[in-house]
Amino acid sequence: MIDYIKGKISELTPTRIVLENAGIGYAMEISLQTYSAMENKGEGVIYIQKQVNPRDGSDVDYGFATKDERALFQLITGVSGMGAASARMVLSSMNSDEFQNAILSEDINRIKSVKGIGLKTAQRLILELKDKIFKGEGMPAESEIFKTVDNQAVEEATQALVMLGFAKPAIAKAIQKITAKNPDARVEEIIKSALQIL
């Protein structure tokens, strides 16, 4: 299985990239997010995810400018009813941070604004992905949203707030706001700040 390809960009459109490496051109489907990252570059690294086309069983390679975007693509396609085309549409409409924040803050209207995503699908995305994104499941270690956050402090603060009787979704939302402003917050600081929000 190919993880990534580094090479010269021989073709680039908002939906497709061809990277040339050792005389071979590798064609991949991409999102607008990756297109923007690769635009005006002569060469680059593209992370690959192979998907099977449900219509004819053929293999389709999807390419991503970052491991973060690929991880989100994998999470989205893991949600029932969300295929590769829908996942690419989501990642073309929002960048990775915007999508994660929309899920964590349960911003149904923002998710519904993506072409082809209705109310039920938006609710399903939030329901199935919120805990995974909050815990960093399936996300690379260098994921922007988690890399400076002390997960141990977040975990302890979450447990304490659950014991105080607060609901996990509300806790997750509050802690996301707190750690976004202060990634180095200690357990007691997170709990105090969360109590003011909750």
ROBAPA-511776 format. One record per atom (N, C-alpha, C): atom name; residue number from 0; x, y, z. Coordinates in steps of 0.001 Angstrom, whole numbers, plus 500000, padded with zeros to 6 digits. Layout:
N
mise / timar / px / py / pz
CA / NUM / X / Y / Z
...
//
This chain:
198
mise / timar / px / py / pz
N / 0 / 500838 / 498805 / 500000
CA / 0 / 500000 / 500000 / 500000
C / 0 / 500876 / 501249 / 500000
N / 1 / 500568 / 502193 / 499120
CA / 1 / 501342 / 503432 / 499023
C / 1 / 500804 / 504432 / 500043
N / 2 / 501700 / 504994 / 500856
CA / 2 / 501301 / 505967 / 501869
C / 2 / 501329 / 507390 / 501307
N / 3 / 502405 / 507724 / 500602
CA / 3 / 502498 / 509061 / 500008
C / 3 / 503401 / 509026 / 498779
N / 4 / 503287 / 510062 / 497970
CA / 4 / 504145 / 510223 / 496797
C / 4 / 504709 / 511638 / 496822
N / 5 / 506016 / 511727 / 496564
CA / 5 / 506661 / 513033 / 496453
C / 5 / 507132 / 513176 / 495016
N / 6 / 506803 / 514282 / 494403
CA / 6 / 507230 / 514441 / 493018
C / 6 / 506861 / 515780 / 492435
N / 7 / 507109 / 515889 / 491146
CA / 7 / 506827 / 517108 / 490404
C / 7 / 505342 / 517136 / 490046
N / 8 / 504713 / 518298 / 490237
CA / 8 / 503295 / 518441 / 489878
C / 8 / 503215 / 518688 / 488373
N / 9 / 502746 / 517687 / 487632
CA / 9 / 502664 / 517831 / 486173
C / 9 / 501272 / 518265 / 485714
N / 10 / 500273 / 518082 / 486598
CA / 10 / 498905 / 518526 / 486274
C / 10 / 498175 / 518835 / 487568
N / 11 / 497442 / 519940 / 487592
CA / 11 / 496689 / 520309 / 488789
C / 11 / 495404 / 521034 / 488399
N / 12 / 494278 / 520462 / 488822
CA / 12 / 492975 / 521119 / 488650
C / 12 / 492322 / 521116 / 490038
N / 13 / 491205 / 521831 / 490218
CA / 13 / 490562 / 521838 / 491545
C / 13 / 490081 / 520467 / 492022
N / 14 / 490067 / 519469 / 491141
CA / 14 / 489593 / 518143 / 491559
C / 14 / 490603 / 517022 / 491317
N / 15 / 491742 / 517343 / 490700
CA / 15 / 492675 / 516276 / 490306
C / 15 / 494117 / 516772 / 490314
N / 16 / 495028 / 515882 / 490705
CA / 16 / 496450 / 516195 / 490644
C / 16 / 497185 / 515008 / 490033
N / 17 / 498218 / 515316 / 489248
CA / 17 / 499114 / 514273 / 488743
C / 17 / 500515 / 514615 / 489215
N / 18 / 501110 / 513695 / 489977
CA / 18 / 502485 / 513855 / 490456
C / 18 / 503382 / 512930 / 489662
N / 19 / 504487 / 513472 / 489168
CA / 19 / 505441 / 512639 / 488429
C / 19 / 506603 / 512265 / 489336
N / 20 / 506869 / 510960 / 489414
CA / 20 / 507982 / 510455 / 490227
C / 20 / 508630 / 509309 / 489458
N / 21 / 509933 / 509409 / 489235
CA / 21 / 510698 / 508381 / 488514
C / 21 / 510074 / 508071 / 487150
N / 22 / 509618 / 509116 / 486476
CA / 22 / 509074 / 508954 / 485131
C / 22 / 507663 / 508415 / 485062
N / 23 / 507026 / 508233 / 486232
CA / 23 / 505647 / 507725 / 486265
C / 23 / 504733 / 508828 / 486794
N / 24 / 503595 / 509021 / 486133
CA / 24 / 502620 / 510021 / 486579
C / 24 / 501523 / 509368 / 487397
N / 25 / 501378 / 509797 / 488644
CA / 25 / 500357 / 509247 / 489541
C / 25 / 499185 / 510225 / 489627
N / 26 / 498006 / 509798 / 489157
CA / 26 / 496816 / 510659 / 489148
C / 26 / 495976 / 510386 / 490389
N / 27 / 495537 / 511452 / 491059
CA / 27 / 494716 / 511324 / 492263
C / 27 / 493601 / 512353 / 492263
N / 28 / 492465 / 511960 / 492820
CA / 28 / 491355 / 512880 / 493038
C / 28 / 491673 / 513694 / 494286
N / 29 / 491373 / 514995 / 494263
CA / 29 / 491694 / 515849 / 495416
C / 29 / 490517 / 516764 / 495771
N / 30 / 490610 / 517380 / 496953
CA / 30 / 489623 / 518370 / 497389
C / 30 / 490157 / 519761 / 497067
N / 31 / 489297 / 520761 / 497204
CA / 31 / 489741 / 522148 / 497010
C / 31 / 490790 / 522549 / 498038
N / 32 / 490691 / 521932 / 499226
CA / 32 / 491651 / 522198 / 500296
C / 32 / 493072 / 521825 / 499841
N / 33 / 493198 / 520638 / 499247
CA / 33 / 494500 / 520188 / 498749
C / 33 / 494918 / 521004 / 497533
N / 34 / 493961 / 521325 / 496676
CA / 34 / 494266 / 522154 / 495503
C / 34 / 494889 / 523489 / 495934
N / 35 / 494285 / 524125 / 496946
CA / 35 / 494801 / 525413 / 497439
C / 35 / 496212 / 525267 / 497999
N / 36 / 496455 / 524146 / 498694
CA / 36 / 497773 / 523920 / 499292
C / 36 / 498842 / 523661 / 498223
N / 37 / 498452 / 523063 / 497104
CA / 37 / 499416 / 522695 / 496056
C / 37 / 499558 / 523741 / 494951
N / 38 / 498598 / 524675 / 494909
CA / 38 / 498610 / 525696 / 493853
C / 38 / 499911 / 526491 / 493897
N / 39 / 500435 / 526805 / 492723
CA / 39 / 501665 / 527597 / 492579
C / 39 / 502909 / 526898 / 493127
N / 40 / 502845 / 525581 / 493298
CA / 40 / 504031 / 524824 / 493711
C / 40 / 504498 / 523973 / 492540
N / 41 / 505788 / 523824 / 492417
CA / 41 / 506328 / 523008 / 491329
C / 41 / 506342 / 521532 / 491670
N / 42 / 506475 / 521248 / 492973
CA / 42 / 506470 / 519857 / 493425
C / 42 / 505829 / 519775 / 494799
N / 43 / 505558 / 518577 / 495253
CA / 43 / 504922 / 518441 / 496561
C / 43 / 504826 / 516993 / 496999
N / 44 / 504301 / 516832 / 498208
CA / 44 / 504056 / 515503 / 498773
C / 44 / 502548 / 515337 / 498899
N / 45 / 502029 / 514229 / 498422
CA / 45 / 500598 / 513934 / 498510
C / 45 / 500417 / 512616 / 499253
N / 46 / 499565 / 512645 / 500285
CA / 46 / 499240 / 511441 / 501064
C / 46 / 498040 / 510764 / 500403
N / 47 / 498115 / 509451 / 500291
CA / 47 / 497140 / 508719 / 499471
C / 47 / 496184 / 507858 / 500278
N / 48 / 494945 / 507826 / 499823
CA / 48 / 493937 / 506918 / 500369
C / 48 / 493244 / 506237 / 499189
N / 49 / 493357 / 504926 / 499139
CA / 49 / 492712 / 504173 / 498053
C / 49 / 491279 / 503838 / 498446
N / 50 / 490342 / 504111 / 497553
CA / 50 / 488932 / 503800 / 497782
C / 50 / 488411 / 502963 / 496619
N / 51 / 487446 / 502120 / 496896
CA / 51 / 486826 / 501322 / 495829
C / 51 / 485550 / 502035 / 495381
N / 52 / 485436 / 502242 / 494084
CA / 52 / 484238 / 502868 / 493522
C / 52 / 483080 / 501874 / 493626
N / 53 / 482011 / 502209 / 494402
CA / 53 / 480922 / 501254 / 494605
C / 53 / 480139 / 500927 / 493333
N / 54 / 480223 / 501818 / 492339
CA / 54 / 479455 / 501606 / 491110
C / 54 / 480054 / 500513 / 490209
N / 55 / 481380 / 500570 / 490029
CA / 55 / 481986 / 499589 / 489113
C / 55 / 483105 / 498760 / 489745
N / 56 / 483379 / 498994 / 491033
CA / 56 / 484397 / 498197 / 491720
C / 56 / 485834 / 498599 / 491412
N / 57 / 486008 / 499687 / 490649
CA / 57 / 487369 / 500130 / 490319
C / 57 / 488002 / 500864 / 491499
N / 58 / 489340 / 500871 / 491525
CA / 58 / 490075 / 501586 / 492575
C / 58 / 490234 / 503053 / 492191
N / 59 / 490027 / 503926 / 493165
CA / 59 / 490232 / 505356 / 492960
C / 59 / 491186 / 505844 / 494051
N / 60 / 492252 / 506542 / 493639
CA / 60 / 493188 / 507104 / 494611
C / 60 / 492792 / 508544 / 494923
N / 61 / 492624 / 508835 / 496206
CA / 61 / 492378 / 510203 / 496656
C / 61 / 493664 / 510721 / 497280
N / 62 / 493994 / 511973 / 496970
CA / 62 / 495237 / 512556 / 497467
C / 62 / 494973 / 513735 / 498388
N / 63 / 495868 / 513894 / 499379
CA / 63 / 495701 / 514943 / 500397
C / 63 / 497034 / 515625 / 500683
N / 64 / 496963 / 516937 / 500872
CA / 64 / 498179 / 517706 / 501134
C / 64 / 498725 / 517459 / 502539
N / 65 / 497852 / 517030 / 503470
CA / 65 / 498288 / 516783 / 504856
C / 65 / 497724 / 515448 / 505367
N / 66 / 498402 / 514902 / 506369
CA / 66 / 497910 / 513679 / 507012
C / 66 / 496597 / 513961 / 507739
N / 67 / 496472 / 515173 / 508247
CA / 67 / 495248 / 515610 / 508942
C / 67 / 494022 / 515465 / 508056
N / 68 / 494151 / 515999 / 506834
CA / 68 / 493004 / 515962 / 505918
C / 68 / 492676 / 514512 / 505553
N / 69 / 493715 / 513706 / 505328
CA / 69 / 493462 / 512293 / 505002
C / 69 / 492762 / 511581 / 506156
N / 70 / 493196 / 511870 / 507396
CA / 70 / 492576 / 511233 / 508570
C / 70 / 491102 / 511625 / 508674
N / 71 / 490782 / 512877 / 508403
CA / 71 / 489382 / 513319 / 508446
C / 71 / 488572 / 512651 / 507333
N / 72 / 489172 / 512510 / 506157
CA / 72 / 488513 / 511814 / 505042
C / 72 / 488162 / 510385 / 505466
N / 73 / 489107 / 509716 / 506128
CA / 73 / 488877 / 508341 / 506591
C / 73 / 487760 / 508290 / 507634
N / 74 / 487745 / 509270 / 508541
CA / 74 / 486688 / 509322 / 509558
C / 74 / 485323 / 509562 / 508917
N / 75 / 485278 / 510497 / 507973
CA / 75 / 484000 / 510844 / 507327
C / 75 / 483463 / 509651 / 506532
N / 76 / 484329 / 508977 / 505769
CA / 76 / 483861 / 507846 / 504963
C / 76 / 483489 / 506647 / 505840
N / 77 / 483883 / 506683 / 507114
CA / 77 / 483499 / 505635 / 508051
C / 77 / 482086 / 505821 / 508604
N / 78 / 481490 / 506988 / 508338
CA / 78 / 480125 / 507268 / 508787
C / 78 / 479144 / 506683 / 507776
N / 79 / 478139 / 505961 / 508254
CA / 79 / 477189 / 505313 / 507343
C / 79 / 476523 / 506340 / 506432
N / 80 / 476494 / 506017 / 505151
CA / 80 / 475872 / 506912 / 504179
C / 80 / 476813 / 507949 / 503591
N / 81 / 478058 / 508000 / 504082
CA / 81 / 479025 / 508981 / 503577
C / 81 / 480077 / 508276 / 502721
N / 82 / 479990 / 508498 / 501423
CA / 82 / 480970 / 507919 / 500519
C / 82 / 482139 / 508869 / 500287
N / 83 / 483059 / 508443 / 499424
CA / 83 / 484250 / 509243 / 499143
C / 83 / 483899 / 510585 / 498502
N / 84 / 482907 / 510575 / 497592
CA / 84 / 482519 / 511825 / 496915
C / 84 / 481955 / 512829 / 497921
N / 85 / 481143 / 512340 / 498874
CA / 85 / 480578 / 513229 / 499902
C / 85 / 481674 / 513763 / 500821
N / 86 / 482620 / 512886 / 501184
CA / 86 / 483723 / 513311 / 502057
C / 86 / 484560 / 514381 / 501365
N / 87 / 484811 / 514194 / 500074
CA / 87 / 485587 / 515195 / 499330
C / 87 / 484826 / 516514 / 499270
N / 88 / 483506 / 516450 / 499136
CA / 88 / 482691 / 517668 / 499097
C / 88 / 482795 / 518421 / 500427
N / 89 / 482754 / 517678 / 501540
CA / 89 / 482891 / 518290 / 502875
C / 89 / 484235 / 518996 / 502984
N / 90 / 485313 / 518305 / 502573
CA / 90 / 486667 / 518846 / 502720
C / 90 / 486988 / 519907 / 501673
N / 91 / 486122 / 520040 / 500671
CA / 91 / 486261 / 521138 / 499707
C / 91 / 485525 / 522381 / 500199
N / 92 / 484523 / 522158 / 501047
CA / 92 / 483704 / 523265 / 501557
C / 92 / 484281 / 523895 / 502816
N / 93 / 485055 / 523107 / 503577
CA / 93 / 485664 / 523579 / 504831
C / 93 / 487087 / 523040 / 504914
N / 94 / 487981 / 523791 / 505567
CA / 94 / 489293 / 523199 / 505800
C / 94 / 489199 / 522269 / 507017
N / 95 / 490277 / 521557 / 507307
CA / 95 / 490247 / 520537 / 508367
C / 95 / 489856 / 521121 / 509723
N / 96 / 490449 / 522264 / 510083
CA / 96 / 490146 / 522881 / 511381
C / 96 / 488688 / 523324 / 511455
N / 97 / 488174 / 523905 / 510367
CA / 97 / 486778 / 524360 / 510345
C / 97 / 485815 / 523183 / 510521
N / 98 / 486130 / 522057 / 509860
CA / 98 / 485262 / 520883 / 509973
C / 98 / 485286 / 520328 / 511396
N / 99 / 486489 / 520208 / 511967
CA / 99 / 486596 / 519689 / 513336
C / 99 / 485854 / 520587 / 514321
N / 100 / 486011 / 521891 / 514148
CA / 100 / 485327 / 522836 / 515044
C / 100 / 483813 / 522774 / 514877
N / 101 / 483351 / 522586 / 513638
CA / 101 / 481904 / 522477 / 513386
C / 101 / 481332 / 521235 / 514060
N / 102 / 482082 / 520147 / 514032
CA / 102 / 481635 / 518909 / 514687
C / 102 / 481646 / 519086 / 516202
N / 103 / 482737 / 519607 / 516743
CA / 103 / 482874 / 519750 / 518201
C / 103 / 481868 / 520735 / 518789
N / 104 / 481524 / 521769 / 518017
CA / 104 / 480562 / 522764 / 518520
C / 104 / 479134 / 522434 / 518097
N / 105 / 478970 / 521274 / 517438
CA / 105 / 477648 / 520819 / 516981
C / 105 / 476949 / 521868 / 516116
N / 106 / 477719 / 522474 / 515209
CA / 106 / 477189 / 523511 / 514331
C / 106 / 476505 / 522855 / 513121
N / 107 / 475265 / 522432 / 513330
CA / 107 / 474514 / 521710 / 512294
C / 107 / 474347 / 522561 / 511038
N / 108 / 474078 / 523843 / 511206
CA / 108 / 473869 / 524704 / 510037
C / 108 / 475121 / 524802 / 509164
N / 109 / 476295 / 524855 / 509804
CA / 109 / 477564 / 524928 / 509050
C / 109 / 477763 / 523638 / 508256
N / 110 / 477480 / 522503 / 508882
CA / 110 / 477657 / 521210 / 508204
C / 110 / 476613 / 521041 / 507102
N / 111 / 475387 / 521499 / 507382
CA / 111 / 474305 / 521419 / 506391
C / 111 / 474559 / 522307 / 505175
N / 112 / 475426 / 523299 / 505332
CA / 112 / 475702 / 524208 / 504212
C / 112 / 476496 / 523516 / 503097
N / 113 / 477041 / 522334 / 503387
CA / 113 / 477773 / 521565 / 502377
C / 113 / 476771 / 520934 / 501416
N / 114 / 477013 / 521090 / 500130
CA / 114 / 476111 / 520540 / 499102
C / 114 / 475943 / 519028 / 499311
N / 115 / 474675 / 518587 / 499351
CA / 115 / 474391 / 517167 / 499485
C / 115 / 474266 / 516667 / 500921
N / 116 / 474523 / 517554 / 501900
CA / 116 / 474401 / 517166 / 503313
C / 116 / 473113 / 517753 / 503879
N / 117 / 472182 / 516879 / 504238
CA / 117 / 470919 / 517324 / 504826
C / 117 / 470968 / 517279 / 506344
N / 118 / 469845 / 517570 / 506966
CA / 118 / 469776 / 517627 / 508425
C / 118 / 470160 / 516297 / 509067
N / 119 / 469578 / 515194 / 508586
CA / 119 / 469845 / 513892 / 509207
C / 119 / 471303 / 513478 / 509061
N / 120 / 471879 / 513751 / 507885
CA / 120 / 473288 / 513403 / 507658
C / 120 / 474194 / 514247 / 508550
N / 121 / 473870 / 515537 / 508692
CA / 121 / 474651 / 516426 / 509558
C / 121 / 474604 / 515931 / 511002
N / 122 / 473412 / 515543 / 511449
CA / 122 / 473261 / 515021 / 512813
C / 122 / 474052 / 513734 / 513000
N / 123 / 474032 / 512869 / 511974
CA / 123 / 474763 / 511604 / 512042
C / 123 / 476273 / 511851 / 512105
N / 124 / 476756 / 512799 / 511316
CA / 124 / 478184 / 513144 / 511329
C / 124 / 478616 / 513590 / 512721
N / 125 / 477808 / 514469 / 513332
CA / 125 / 478125 / 514963 / 514680
C / 125 / 478094 / 513819 / 515688
N / 126 / 477043 / 513011 / 515624
CA / 126 / 476873 / 511913 / 516568
C / 126 / 478028 / 510917 / 516493
N / 127 / 478422 / 510550 / 515261
CA / 127 / 479435 / 509509 / 515097
C / 127 / 480876 / 510009 / 515194
N / 128 / 481087 / 511303 / 514934
CA / 128 / 482465 / 511797 / 514887
C / 128 / 482900 / 512646 / 516074
N / 129 / 481950 / 513180 / 516840
CA / 129 / 482320 / 514128 / 517884
C / 129 / 483303 / 513546 / 518890
N / 130 / 483001 / 512382 / 519447
CA / 130 / 483893 / 511767 / 520432
C / 130 / 485233 / 511394 / 519813
N / 131 / 485195 / 510890 / 518575
CA / 131 / 486439 / 510487 / 517902
C / 131 / 487360 / 511675 / 517677
N / 132 / 486772 / 512788 / 517202
CA / 132 / 487576 / 513989 / 516958
C / 132 / 488064 / 514575 / 518277
N / 133 / 487178 / 514596 / 519291
CA / 133 / 487562 / 515157 / 520586
C / 133 / 488720 / 514371 / 521198
N / 134 / 488674 / 513047 / 521075
CA / 134 / 489730 / 512201 / 521649
C / 134 / 490925 / 512054 / 520721
N / 135 / 490791 / 512549 / 519500
CA / 135 / 491894 / 512442 / 518550
C / 135 / 492007 / 511073 / 517911
N / 136 / 490950 / 510261 / 517994
CA / 136 / 490985 / 508907 / 517407
C / 136 / 491099 / 508994 / 515892
N / 137 / 492023 / 508220 / 515369
CA / 137 / 492200 / 508178 / 513925
C / 137 / 492954 / 509366 / 513368
N / 138 / 493298 / 510328 / 514236
CA / 138 / 494014 / 511510 / 513783
C / 138 / 495510 / 511316 / 513984
N / 139 / 496346 / 511841 / 513071
CA / 139 / 497789 / 511711 / 513249
C / 139 / 498251 / 512455 / 514482
N / 140 / 499364 / 512031 / 515033
CA / 140 / 499872 / 512615 / 516280
C / 140 / 500111 / 514108 / 516165
N / 141 / 500463 / 514560 / 514945
CA / 141 / 500773 / 515981 / 514779
C / 141 / 499565 / 516829 / 514455
N / 142 / 498360 / 516265 / 514572
CA / 142 / 497139 / 517011 / 514293
C / 142 / 497138 / 518347 / 515036
N / 143 / 496934 / 519422 / 514280
CA / 143 / 496992 / 520781 / 514831
C / 143 / 496123 / 520972 / 516063
N / 144 / 494920 / 520401 / 516003
CA / 144 / 493956 / 520707 / 517049
C / 144 / 494323 / 520081 / 518394
N / 145 / 495194 / 519043 / 518352
CA / 145 / 495530 / 518362 / 519600
C / 145 / 496986 / 518498 / 520017
N / 146 / 497868 / 518941 / 519129
CA / 146 / 499277 / 518766 / 519404
C / 146 / 499782 / 519530 / 520622
N / 147 / 499144 / 520636 / 520986
CA / 147 / 499625 / 521383 / 522145
C / 147 / 498754 / 521186 / 523379
N / 148 / 497733 / 520381 / 523245
CA / 148 / 496825 / 520185 / 524367
C / 148 / 497269 / 519006 / 525226
N / 149 / 497290 / 519198 / 526536
CA / 149 / 497622 / 518125 / 527459
C / 149 / 496401 / 517223 / 527606
N / 150 / 496416 / 516100 / 526886
CA / 150 / 495249 / 515213 / 526884
C / 150 / 494967 / 514612 / 528258
N / 151 / 496008 / 514452 / 529063
CA / 151 / 495825 / 513919 / 530416
C / 151 / 494991 / 514894 / 531249
N / 152 / 495312 / 516176 / 531140
CA / 152 / 494569 / 517203 / 531870
C / 152 / 493118 / 517257 / 531390
N / 153 / 492925 / 517152 / 530072
CA / 153 / 491573 / 517169 / 529494
C / 153 / 490770 / 515975 / 530006
N / 154 / 491414 / 514799 / 530013
CA / 154 / 490747 / 513571 / 530458
C / 154 / 490313 / 513672 / 531923
N / 155 / 491227 / 514138 / 532765
CA / 155 / 490922 / 514262 / 534204
C / 155 / 489828 / 515291 / 534451
N / 156 / 489917 / 516411 / 533740
CA / 156 / 488908 / 517463 / 533895
C / 156 / 487538 / 516959 / 533439
N / 157 / 487522 / 516204 / 532335
CA / 157 / 486264 / 515644 / 531815
C / 157 / 485632 / 514709 / 532841
N / 158 / 486447 / 513817 / 533415
CA / 158 / 485939 / 512866 / 534416
C / 158 / 485356 / 513598 / 535630
N / 159 / 486060 / 514638 / 536060
CA / 159 / 485596 / 515412 / 537222
C / 159 / 484261 / 516090 / 536927
N / 160 / 484133 / 516645 / 535737
CA / 160 / 482904 / 517349 / 535368
C / 160 / 481731 / 516383 / 535177
N / 161 / 482031 / 515172 / 534682
CA / 161 / 480987 / 514142 / 534558
C / 161 / 480480 / 513775 / 535945
N / 162 / 481405 / 513633 / 536901
CA / 162 / 481034 / 513290 / 538276
C / 162 / 480216 / 514394 / 538937
N / 163 / 480398 / 515623 / 538452
CA / 163 / 479629 / 516754 / 538980
C / 163 / 478232 / 516820 / 538355
N / 164 / 477988 / 515922 / 537387
CA / 164 / 476639 / 515820 / 536826
C / 164 / 476423 / 516466 / 535467
N / 165 / 477505 / 516927 / 534835
CA / 165 / 477353 / 517555 / 533518
C / 165 / 477387 / 516503 / 532408
N / 166 / 476707 / 516804 / 531304
CA / 166 / 476656 / 515880 / 530162
C / 166 / 477938 / 515977 / 529346
N / 167 / 478389 / 514838 / 528831
CA / 167 / 479649 / 514795 / 528088
C / 167 / 479698 / 515725 / 526872
N / 168 / 478623 / 515799 / 526049
CA / 168 / 478697 / 516710 / 524894
C / 168 / 478921 / 518164 / 525313
N / 169 / 478243 / 518585 / 526392
CA / 169 / 478405 / 519959 / 526883
C / 169 / 479819 / 520176 / 527413
N / 170 / 480343 / 519161 / 528098
CA / 170 / 481713 / 519231 / 528638
C / 170 / 482718 / 519362 / 527492
N / 171 / 482539 / 518521 / 526469
CA / 171 / 483454 / 518525 / 525319
C / 171 / 483490 / 519897 / 524648
N / 172 / 482299 / 520473 / 524503
CA / 172 / 482183 / 521795 / 523878
C / 172 / 482923 / 522853 / 524704
N / 173 / 482708 / 522818 / 526011
CA / 173 / 483336 / 523799 / 526910
C / 173 / 484854 / 523647 / 526914
N / 174 / 485315 / 522407 / 527025
CA / 174 / 486769 / 522170 / 527090
C / 174 / 487449 / 522544 / 525785
N / 175 / 486768 / 522313 / 524665
CA / 175 / 487325 / 522705 / 523371
C / 175 / 487587 / 524209 / 523332
N / 176 / 486621 / 524993 / 523838
CA / 176 / 486780 / 526459 / 523874
C / 176 / 487959 / 526856 / 524766
N / 177 / 488041 / 526202 / 525923
CA / 177 / 489081 / 526539 / 526909
C / 177 / 490469 / 526228 / 526368
N / 178 / 490646 / 525006 / 525833
CA / 178 / 491974 / 524599 / 525359
C / 178 / 492384 / 525329 / 524084
N / 179 / 491393 / 525809 / 523325
CA / 179 / 491724 / 526594 / 522129
C / 179 / 492386 / 527909 / 522547
N / 180 / 491887 / 528492 / 523656
CA / 180 / 492456 / 529750 / 524151
C / 180 / 493725 / 529520 / 524974
N / 181 / 493729 / 528417 / 525745
CA / 181 / 494860 / 528138 / 526638
C / 181 / 495240 / 526658 / 526577
N / 182 / 496069 / 526275 / 525583
CA / 182 / 496429 / 524862 / 525413
C / 182 / 497182 / 524269 / 526609
N / 183 / 497822 / 525130 / 527398
CA / 183 / 498618 / 524641 / 528540
C / 183 / 497834 / 524632 / 529855
N / 184 / 496531 / 524813 / 529782
CA / 184 / 495709 / 524878 / 531004
C / 184 / 495849 / 523598 / 531833
N / 185 / 495979 / 523784 / 533152
CA / 185 / 496064 / 522632 / 534063
C / 185 / 494656 / 522145 / 534384
N / 186 / 494566 / 520979 / 535008
CA / 186 / 493278 / 520356 / 535299
C / 186 / 492343 / 521312 / 536028
N / 187 / 492851 / 521915 / 537107
CA / 187 / 491989 / 522795 / 537919
C / 187 / 491543 / 524029 / 537147
N / 188 / 492423 / 524541 / 536263
CA / 188 / 492058 / 525707 / 535445
C / 188 / 490953 / 525339 / 534461
N / 189 / 491080 / 524151 / 533870
CA / 189 / 490056 / 523690 / 532910
C / 189 / 488712 / 523544 / 533628
N / 190 / 488726 / 522927 / 534817
CA / 190 / 487478 / 522701 / 535562
C / 190 / 486837 / 524024 / 535955
N / 191 / 487632 / 524958 / 536483
CA / 191 / 487097 / 526268 / 536899
C / 191 / 486483 / 527006 / 535708
N / 192 / 487209 / 527034 / 534610
CA / 192 / 486714 / 527725 / 533414
C / 192 / 485459 / 527051 / 532864
N / 193 / 485463 / 525710 / 532876
CA / 193 / 484310 / 524956 / 532371
C / 193 / 483070 / 525217 / 533210
N / 194 / 483240 / 525324 / 534526
CA / 194 / 482116 / 525592 / 535419
C / 194 / 481465 / 526946 / 535124
N / 195 / 482276 / 527891 / 534669
CA / 195 / 481744 / 529219 / 534315
C / 195 / 480936 / 529147 / 533017
N / 196 / 481346 / 528235 / 532129
CA / 196 / 480658 / 528095 / 530831
C / 196 / 479406 / 527222 / 530968
N / 197 / 479536 / 526123 / 531717
CA / 197 / 478443 / 525137 / 531822
C / 197 / 477327 / 525632 / 532688
//
